[in-house]
């Protein structure tokens, strides 16, 4: 196991769950950590995250007891002592649904009378002092990241629930786009391709987006590049789109009988598909062939696939780890934890990183254990989780 040396952690605090105030300080429990604001100005003094001892950046409650700040997560209670939180396990939080009026278009989650000022917490709209929003601008578009890409010399992040944003000058800008749920990103010389729940899109300038209308399904989940071809999957179809030269496209409906395709990867001359209902599917010389539990795989429920160094692929299962398949489809190697729940595979420096619901295989101290996206740039390794985006520039053994 390796401890990450994080150079930067990016979270969004637009989801505010609770408020507390004491001694001229306003505290906010958010989906991106605990915010500390000065009163009456509202200026943010500090943001506390997992880098400051919190067990999770998804903070549900904040309270003051005997002058001490407590932060409550779903499974932990944390106390602020000498600038750092200390956490102990705690039972689940009891839900108490209440009517939720709107405040500046967002659902109100908490309200605090500060004696002349009113603090209002909202779901997705940030923190307000009266009619003035005090949540800092320039934040990442979501804490749940699904895809990362480097294009036009910038870092682009696709979110599960917040669309697409780009990092510019150390800050983030969320784009106005015709999609909200991003599944994958692929940069090409022709532009940046976006696979989303609303369809397949391309942008050539980073501002305007055009939907690829020849892709009939709106739920496009993964992308792959081989030569001058872009491959895209929806649950029921595989598409091949020519991105260089003549404009051509091909569609395979229900390849090998699958109606639950999850991912696609190119390895040498072969194309591999991960499916939830048919296991691994190999396309070779125009013919689809199945590899599933009956042929030696630990499961037929596959969630991702990535090219393996030396040929073949790594395939991630839903809850039986990952396996390396040779070009012939036979299992050659298994991941260290055969019971991990798979999410994403990423080729990196001659190896393949395995992101799971329990963490990133071989690493610790992530902002959230559920890893959905990875990208290596000149700055380091970017890791997208359900609790924010972290940049890793080094590592140290535990």
Long-range contacts (C-beta under 8 A, 24 or more apart in sequence): 1-362, 1-363, 1-364, 1-397, 1-398, 2-362, 2-363, 2-364, 2-395, 2-396, 2-397, 2-398, 3-363, 3-364, 3-365, 3-395, 3-396, 3-397, 3-398, 4-363, 4-364, 4-365, 4-366, 4-383, 4-390, 4-392, 4-395, 5-392, 5-393, 5-394, 5-395, 5-396, 6-51, 6-365, 6-390, 6-391, 6-392, 6-393, 7-379, 7-380, 7-391, 7-392, 7-393, 8-390, 8-391, 9-49, 9-50, 9-51, 9-367, 9-388, 9-389, 9-390, 9-391, 10-139, 10-140, 10-172, 10-388, 10-389, 10-390, 11-47, 11-49, 11-57, 11-139, 11-140, 11-143, 11-367, 11-387, 11-388, 11-389, 12-139, 12-140, 12-141, 12-142, 12-143, 12-162, 12-388, 13-47, 13-126, 13-127, 13-135, 13-136, 13-139, 14-124, 14-125, 14-126, 14-135, 14-139, 15-123, 15-124, 15-143, 16-109, 16-110, 16-121, 16-122, 16-123, 16-126, 16-127, 16-135, 17-59, 17-60, 17-61, 17-109, 17-110, 17-121, 18-59, 18-60, 18-61, 18-62, 18-63, 18-109, 18-110, 18-121, 19-62, 19-110, 19-111, 19-112, 19-119, 19-121, 19-127, 20-62, 20-63, 20-64, 20-69, 20-112, 21-64, 21-112, 21-114, 21-119, 22-64, 22-67, 26-112, 26-114, 26-119, 27-62, 27-64, 27-69, 28-62, 28-121, 28-127, 29-59, 29-60, 29-61, 29-62, 29-71, 29-72, 30-59, 30-127, 31-57, 31-58, 31-59, 31-143, 32-57, 32-139, 32-143, 32-388, 33-57, 33-59, 34-59, 34-62, 34-69, 34-71, 34-80, 34-85, 35-127, 35-135, 37-127, 37-134, 39-114, 39-117, 40-114, 40-116, 40-117, 40-129, 42-129, 42-132, 42-134, 43-134, 44-134, 44-135, 44-136, 48-80, 48-85, 49-367, 49-388, 50-365, 50-366, 50-367, 50-387, 52-83, 52-84, 52-85, 53-78, 53-84, 53-85, 53-86, 53-87, 54-78, 54-85, 54-87, 55-87, 56-367, 56-368, 56-387, 57-143, 57-367, 57-368, 57-387, 57-388, 58-143, 58-368, 58-387, 60-93, 61-93, 103-128, 104-128, 104-131, 104-133, 137-171, 138-171, 138-172, 138-173, 139-172, 140-165, 140-172, 140-388, 140-389, 141-165, 141-172, 141-174, 143-368, 143-386, 143-387, 143-388, 144-372, 144-385, 144-386, 145-372, 145-373, 145-384, 145-385, 145-386, 145-388, 145-389, 146-182, 146-183, 146-184, 146-372, 146-373, 146-384, 147-182, 147-183, 147-184, 147-185, 147-195, 147-372, 147-373, 147-384, 148-185, 148-373, 148-374, 148-375, 148-382, 148-384, 148-389, 149-185, 149-186, 149-187, 149-192, 149-375, 150-187, 150-375, 150-377, 151-185, 151-187, 151-192, 151-206, 152-192, 152-206, 154-206, 155-375, 155-377, 155-382, 156-185, 156-192, 157-373, 157-384, 157-389, 158-182, 158-183, 158-184, 158-185, 158-194, 158-196, 158-373, 160-372, 160-386, 164-194, 166-206, 175-206, 175-207, 177-201, 177-209, 178-209, 178-211, 179-209, 183-220, 183-221, 183-222, 184-220, 184-221, 184-222, 184-223, 185-223, 186-223, 186-224, 186-225, 186-230, 188-225, 188-230, 188-243, 189-244, 190-243, 190-244, 193-223, 193-230, 193-232, 195-220, 195-221, 195-222, 195-223, 195-232, 196-220, 200-232, 200-239, 212-241, 214-239, 214-241, 214-249, 214-251, 215-239, 215-241, 216-251, 221-261, 221-262, 221-263, 222-262, 222-263, 222-264, 222-304, 223-264, 224-264, 224-265, 224-266, 224-271, 225-266, 226-266, 226-271, 231-264, 231-266, 231-271, 232-264, 233-261, 233-262, 233-263, 233-264, 233-273, 234-261, 235-259, 235-260, 235-261, 235-262, 236-261, 237-261, 238-264, 238-273, 238-283, 252-288, 255-281, 255-283, 255-288, 256-281, 256-288, 256-289, 256-290, 262-302, 262-303, 262-304, 263-302, 263-303, 263-304, 263-305, 264-305, 265-305, 265-306, 265-307, 265-313, 266-307, 267-307, 267-308, 267-311, 267-312, 267-313, 267-327, 268-307, 268-311, 268-327, 270-327, 272-305, 272-313, 272-315, 273-305, 274-302, 274-303, 274-304, 274-305, 274-315, 274-316, 275-302, 276-301, 276-302, 276-303, 276-318, 277-301, 280-305, 280-313, 280-315, 280-325, 280-329, 282-329, 289-329, 291-325, 291-329, 295-329, 296-330, 296-331, 297-323, 297-331, 298-323, 298-334, 298-338, 303-342, 303-343, 304-342, 304-343, 304-344, 304-345, 305-345, 306-345, 306-346, 306-347, 306-352, 307-347, 308-352, 309-347, 309-350, 309-351, 309-352, 314-345, 314-352, 314-354, 315-345, 316-342, 316-343, 316-344, 316-345, 316-354, 317-342, 318-342, 321-354, 322-354, 324-352, 335-361, 336-361, 336-362, 337-361, 343-370, 343-371, 343-372, 344-371, 344-372, 344-373, 344-374, 346-373, 346-374, 346-375, 348-374, 348-376, 348-381, 349-376, 355-383, 363-392, 363-395, 364-398, 366-390
